[in-house]
Amino acid sequence: MLHGDAVEVRRAVVRGLLKTRSVALAYRYAACGIGDQLVRTAGGVHVSPRGCGHRLCPRCGRKRGGRYARRILGWLAYEPHGDLWSIVLTQRVKPGEGVDTTRRRMAGKQRQFMRWCTRRGMTAGMTTVHIVWSQRKDGWHYHTHCLLEFPAGQMTATDLWQEWREISNGEPPPDAGEAVRFVRAAGPPIESLREDAGDPEFWKESRDVSARAIQYPLRDMAQGIAAKRLGGDPARMELAARELVVKAAGWKLFNAWGKWQRACPAALAADEAARRGEAATAKDEGKEPAKVVGSPRESLGTVRSVWFAARRREQWAVDALREFERSVSNNSPFAKRFVRWCRLGWSPGG
């Protein structure tokens, strides 16, 4: 579901694709979401996105980032962890510099910094690139968010920042400010994450500080050129979008180190046990077990088809929309529009 700035970004990227790529690719990007499925799991009814896969798609960027978030959250939820540190690697914004040149400036320094972390005992890490147009400095603010795990007491904020400043020839300021943050001390598995890890794809934020430190960096690249960031300047946003369409194809924005490069065996075993338990319960009750893809869930059809079935007063669809409505509980403008849309489907007066 797109709203606000995301819609403006989509329009700008579609125009960029039409001018520099092909009509077919532009249509696929523009039509992203038409095949979204409503699914029912133990946690309720929610959307399973069917996207275009484009790097500049706000929806698909979140889906892509969600896969990485779940992998790291699995390690923190089921295995002991070391000290967790967050650091943002920044460099000077150069007005007029192309985004590909800006990326090359960062890439070598980033690799050097991560090699230093490995030598200092880093047991796991992730880096996520953010590509943001800076309206104030009229250039690309290309920076990298890192989440790093070290043995207890092995690292300090001063060590991290001083090393990055040395690698960057003093470009970052002497005072780290909010760029370096101690996220969590070493400890046992964070069992609360097994029940409250948020929704990585649609960004229902977890209450846990460690989960938020993972989820925030793994956002979509398109946020860096959103109209809100550019002071509502649609012309500047379109130019930025076109440059990214041409230059950023195939760029790898996420990297993992150490144990975070693979899924946690204990988390995989817990998922498998949950699937077996769901199937056994369904068998005991004489029901057909739901089709499972990754986790126990039942596909109800596309969002559009379920909504129209509810309008026809088919009870299964009415029940599904009522349950779907409860998946959003805040008072944001989007939440209010979402509730109205659901009630247009299931409410007798809709």
C-alpha positions as CSV (number, residue, x, y, z in Angstrom):
1,M,0.0,0.0,0.0
2,L,1.5,3.3,-1.1
3,H,0.5,6.8,0.2
4,G,2.0,10.2,0.6
5,D,5.6,10.6,-0.6
6,A,5.7,7.0,-1.9
7,V,3.2,7.8,-4.6
8,E,5.2,10.8,-5.7
9,V,8.4,8.7,-5.8
10,R,6.6,6.1,-7.9
11,R,5.4,8.7,-10.5
12,A,8.9,10.1,-10.8
13,V,10.5,6.7,-11.2
14,V,7.9,5.6,-13.8
15,R,8.8,8.7,-15.9
16,G,12.5,7.9,-15.5
17,L,12.0,4.3,-16.6
18,L,9.9,5.4,-19.7
19,K,12.7,7.8,-20.7
20,T,15.7,5.5,-20.1
21,R,14.5,1.9,-20.0
22,S,11.3,0.4,-21.5
23,V,7.6,0.6,-21.4
24,A,7.3,-3.0,-20.1
25,L,9.6,-2.3,-17.2
26,A,7.8,1.0,-16.4
27,Y,4.4,-0.8,-16.4
28,R,5.7,-3.6,-14.2
29,Y,6.9,-1.0,-11.7
30,A,3.8,1.1,-11.9
31,A,1.5,-1.9,-11.4
32,C,3.4,-3.3,-8.4
33,G,1.0,-4.6,-5.8
34,I,-1.9,-5.6,-8.0
35,G,-1.3,-9.3,-7.2
36,D,-0.9,-8.8,-3.4
37,Q,-2.4,-11.7,-1.5
38,L,-4.4,-11.7,1.8
39,V,-3.2,-14.5,4.0
40,R,-4.3,-15.8,7.4
41,T,-1.7,-17.0,9.9
42,A,-1.7,-17.6,13.6
43,G,-1.1,-13.9,14.1
44,G,-4.2,-12.9,12.0
45,V,-4.9,-11.7,8.5
46,H,-2.2,-9.6,6.7
47,V,-0.9,-8.8,3.2
48,S,1.7,-10.9,1.5
49,P,3.1,-8.6,-1.2
50,R,3.6,-9.6,-4.8
51,G,6.0,-7.0,-6.1
52,C,8.0,-5.9,-9.2
53,G,11.4,-6.3,-7.5
54,H,12.7,-3.0,-8.7
55,R,15.4,-1.4,-6.5
56,L,13.5,1.9,-6.4
57,C,10.2,0.4,-5.4
58,P,9.2,1.5,-1.9
59,R,7.2,-1.7,-1.4
60,C,9.7,-4.1,-2.7
61,G,12.6,-2.4,-0.9
62,R,10.9,-3.1,2.4
63,K,10.2,-6.7,1.4
64,R,13.8,-7.2,0.4
65,G,15.1,-5.6,3.7
66,G,12.6,-7.7,5.7
67,R,14.4,-11.0,4.7
68,Y,17.7,-9.7,6.1
69,A,16.0,-8.4,9.2
70,R,14.4,-11.7,10.0
71,R,17.7,-13.5,9.6
72,I,19.5,-11.3,12.2
73,L,16.5,-11.2,14.5
74,G,16.6,-15.0,14.5
75,W,20.1,-15.0,15.9
76,L,19.3,-12.5,18.6
77,A,16.1,-14.3,19.6
78,Y,17.5,-17.8,19.9
79,E,21.3,-17.5,20.6
80,P,23.4,-15.5,23.1
81,H,24.9,-12.3,21.7
82,G,27.8,-10.0,22.3
83,D,27.8,-6.2,22.7
84,L,25.8,-4.6,19.9
85,W,27.1,-1.3,18.5
86,S,25.6,1.0,15.8
87,I,27.7,3.4,13.8
88,V,26.9,5.6,10.7
89,L,29.8,5.9,8.3
90,T,29.5,9.4,6.7
91,Q,31.6,11.3,4.2
92,R,31.6,14.9,2.9
93,V,28.8,15.8,0.4
94,K,30.3,17.2,-2.8
95,P,27.9,19.4,-4.8
96,G,27.5,18.3,-8.4
97,E,29.2,14.9,-7.8
98,G,27.4,11.9,-9.5
99,V,26.0,9.2,-7.4
100,D,28.3,6.6,-8.9
101,T,31.3,8.6,-8.0
102,T,30.0,9.2,-4.5
103,R,29.5,5.5,-4.1
104,R,33.1,4.7,-5.2
105,R,34.4,7.2,-2.6
106,M,32.6,5.4,0.1
107,A,33.2,1.7,-1.0
108,G,36.9,1.5,-0.3
109,K,36.7,3.2,3.0
110,Q,33.8,1.0,4.1
111,R,35.7,-2.2,3.2
112,Q,38.7,-1.0,5.1
113,F,36.6,-0.2,8.2
114,M,34.9,-3.6,8.2
115,R,38.3,-5.3,7.9
116,W,39.5,-3.4,10.9
117,C,36.4,-4.5,12.9
118,T,37.1,-8.1,12.0
119,R,40.7,-7.8,13.2
120,R,39.3,-6.3,16.5
121,G,37.2,-9.4,17.1
122,M,33.8,-8.6,15.5
123,T,31.7,-11.8,15.6
124,A,28.9,-10.6,13.3
125,G,27.9,-7.4,11.5
126,M,25.7,-5.9,8.8
127,T,26.1,-2.8,6.6
128,T,23.2,-1.0,4.9
129,V,23.7,1.8,2.4
130,H,21.4,4.9,2.4
131,I,21.4,7.1,-0.7
132,V,19.9,10.4,0.1
133,W,19.8,13.6,-1.9
134,S,20.8,16.5,0.4
135,Q,18.8,19.6,-0.6
136,R,20.8,21.8,1.8
137,K,24.2,20.8,0.3
138,D,22.9,20.1,-3.2
139,G,24.6,16.7,-3.5
140,W,24.3,13.0,-2.6
141,H,24.5,12.2,1.1
142,Y,25.7,8.6,0.6
143,H,26.3,7.0,3.9
144,T,26.4,3.5,5.5
145,H,24.6,2.2,8.7
146,C,26.5,-0.6,10.5
147,L,25.3,-2.9,13.3
148,L,28.2,-4.7,14.8
149,E,28.5,-7.4,17.4
150,F,31.7,-7.7,19.5
151,P,32.6,-9.8,22.5
152,A,31.6,-8.1,25.8
153,G,33.9,-5.2,26.6
154,Q,35.9,-5.5,23.4
155,M,34.9,-2.2,21.8
156,T,34.3,1.4,22.7
157,A,32.6,4.3,21.0
158,T,35.8,6.3,20.9
159,D,37.7,3.4,19.2
160,L,35.0,3.0,16.5
161,W,34.8,6.7,15.7
162,Q,38.5,7.5,15.8
163,E,39.2,4.6,13.4
164,W,36.5,5.8,11.0
165,R,37.9,9.4,11.1
166,E,41.4,8.1,10.4
167,I,40.2,6.0,7.4
168,S,38.3,9.0,6.1
169,N,41.2,11.4,6.4
170,G,39.4,13.4,9.0
171,E,36.2,14.1,6.9
172,P,33.7,13.2,9.7
173,P,33.6,15.6,12.6
174,P,35.7,15.0,15.8
175,D,32.6,14.5,17.9
176,A,30.6,11.4,16.9
177,G,27.3,12.8,18.3
178,E,24.6,10.3,17.4
179,A,26.7,8.5,14.8
180,V,27.9,5.9,17.3
181,R,25.5,4.3,19.7
182,F,25.8,1.4,22.2
183,V,22.6,-0.6,21.4
184,R,22.7,-3.5,23.9
185,A,25.1,-5.2,26.3
186,A,26.1,-8.8,25.7
187,G,23.7,-11.3,27.1
188,P,21.5,-14.4,26.7
189,P,18.9,-14.8,23.8
190,I,16.4,-12.0,23.7
191,E,13.3,-14.3,24.0
192,S,10.9,-11.4,23.7
193,L,11.9,-11.1,20.0
194,R,10.3,-14.4,19.3
195,E,6.9,-12.8,19.9
196,D,7.6,-9.1,19.2
197,A,10.0,-8.6,16.3
198,G,7.7,-6.2,14.5
199,D,6.7,-6.6,10.8
200,P,9.8,-6.1,8.7
201,E,7.9,-5.8,5.4
202,F,5.4,-3.2,6.4
203,W,7.4,-1.7,9.3
204,K,5.3,-2.2,12.3
205,E,8.1,-1.3,14.7
206,S,9.1,-3.6,17.5
207,R,9.3,-2.3,21.1
208,D,12.8,-3.8,21.4
209,V,15.7,-1.5,20.9
210,S,17.8,-4.2,19.2
211,A,15.1,-4.9,16.7
212,R,14.6,-1.2,15.9
213,A,18.4,-0.9,15.3
214,I,18.0,-3.6,12.6
215,Q,14.8,-2.5,11.1
216,Y,15.5,1.2,10.6
217,P,18.6,0.8,8.3
218,L,16.9,-1.8,6.2
219,R,14.5,0.6,4.6
220,D,14.0,1.1,0.9
221,M,16.4,3.1,-1.2
222,A,13.5,5.2,-2.6
223,Q,13.1,7.1,0.8
224,G,16.3,8.9,0.0
225,I,14.6,10.9,-2.8
226,A,11.2,11.3,-1.3
227,A,9.5,14.7,-1.9
228,K,9.4,15.3,1.8
229,R,13.2,15.1,2.1
230,L,13.6,17.5,-0.9
231,G,11.3,20.2,0.5
232,G,8.4,19.2,-1.8
233,D,10.5,19.9,-5.0
234,P,9.1,17.4,-7.6
235,A,11.5,18.6,-10.3
236,R,14.5,17.8,-8.1
237,M,13.0,14.5,-7.1
238,E,12.5,13.5,-10.7
239,L,16.1,14.3,-11.6
240,A,17.4,12.3,-8.6
241,A,15.1,9.4,-9.5
242,R,16.3,9.3,-13.1
243,E,20.0,9.3,-12.0
244,L,19.3,6.4,-9.7
245,V,17.4,4.5,-12.4
246,V,20.4,4.8,-14.7
247,K,23.3,4.4,-12.3
248,A,22.1,2.2,-9.4
249,A,20.9,-0.9,-11.2
250,G,22.4,-4.0,-9.6
251,W,24.0,-2.2,-6.7
252,K,24.3,-4.3,-3.6
253,L,23.0,-2.2,-0.7
254,F,23.3,-4.8,2.1
255,N,26.2,-7.0,3.4
256,A,26.5,-9.3,6.3
257,W,29.5,-10.6,8.2
258,G,30.2,-13.6,10.4
259,K,27.3,-15.7,11.6
260,W,24.7,-13.2,10.3
261,Q,25.6,-14.4,6.8
262,R,23.3,-17.4,7.3
263,A,20.1,-18.2,9.1
264,C,20.2,-19.2,12.7
265,P,19.8,-23.0,13.1
266,A,17.9,-22.7,16.3
267,A,15.4,-20.2,14.7
268,L,14.9,-22.5,11.7
269,A,14.2,-25.4,14.1
270,A,11.7,-23.3,16.0
271,D,9.9,-22.4,12.8
272,E,9.8,-26.1,11.7
273,A,8.4,-27.1,15.1
274,A,5.7,-24.5,14.8
275,R,4.7,-25.8,11.4
276,R,4.5,-29.4,12.7
277,G,2.4,-28.2,15.7
278,E,0.0,-26.4,13.4
279,A,-0.4,-29.4,11.1
280,A,-0.9,-31.8,14.1
281,T,-3.6,-29.5,15.6
282,A,-5.4,-29.3,12.3
283,K,-5.3,-33.1,12.0
284,D,-6.6,-33.6,15.5
285,E,-9.5,-31.3,14.7
286,G,-10.3,-33.1,11.5
287,K,-9.3,-30.1,9.4
288,E,-7.2,-29.8,6.2
289,P,-3.9,-28.2,7.3
290,A,-3.3,-24.8,5.7
291,K,-0.8,-24.7,2.9
292,V,2.6,-23.7,4.3
293,V,5.1,-21.5,2.6
294,G,7.9,-20.5,5.0
295,S,5.4,-20.3,7.9
296,P,1.9,-21.7,8.6
297,R,-0.5,-19.7,6.5
298,E,-3.6,-19.9,4.3
299,S,-3.9,-17.8,1.2
300,L,-7.3,-16.1,0.9
301,G,-6.8,-14.6,-2.6
302,T,-5.8,-11.2,-3.8
303,V,-6.7,-8.2,-1.7
304,R,-9.0,-7.0,-4.5
305,S,-10.8,-10.3,-4.9
306,V,-11.4,-10.6,-1.1
307,W,-12.7,-7.1,-0.9
308,F,-15.2,-7.6,-3.7
309,A,-16.3,-11.0,-2.2
310,A,-17.0,-9.1,1.1
311,R,-19.1,-6.6,-0.8
312,R,-21.1,-9.5,-2.1
313,R,-21.6,-10.5,1.6
314,E,-19.7,-13.7,1.4
315,Q,-19.2,-14.4,5.0
316,W,-15.6,-15.8,4.8
317,A,-14.5,-12.6,3.1
318,V,-16.4,-10.4,5.6
319,D,-14.7,-12.2,8.4
320,A,-11.3,-11.8,6.7
321,L,-11.7,-8.1,6.2
322,R,-12.8,-7.5,9.8
323,E,-9.8,-9.4,11.0
324,F,-7.5,-7.5,8.6
325,E,-8.8,-4.2,9.9
326,R,-7.6,-5.1,13.4
327,S,-4.0,-5.3,12.0
328,V,-3.7,-1.5,12.2
329,S,-4.3,0.1,15.6
330,N,-2.7,3.6,15.4
331,N,-4.3,6.9,14.7
332,S,-2.2,8.0,11.7
333,P,-4.0,9.4,8.5
334,F,-3.0,6.2,6.7
335,A,-4.6,4.1,9.5
336,K,-7.8,6.0,9.2
337,R,-8.0,5.6,5.4
338,F,-7.2,1.9,5.8
339,V,-10.0,1.4,8.3
340,R,-12.5,3.2,6.0
341,W,-11.4,1.0,3.1
342,C,-11.9,-2.2,5.1
343,R,-15.4,-1.1,6.3
344,L,-16.5,-0.2,2.8
345,G,-16.0,-3.9,2.2
346,W,-17.5,-5.6,5.2
347,S,-19.9,-3.0,6.8
348,P,-23.6,-3.4,5.7
349,G,-23.7,0.4,5.3
350,G,-20.5,0.4,3.1
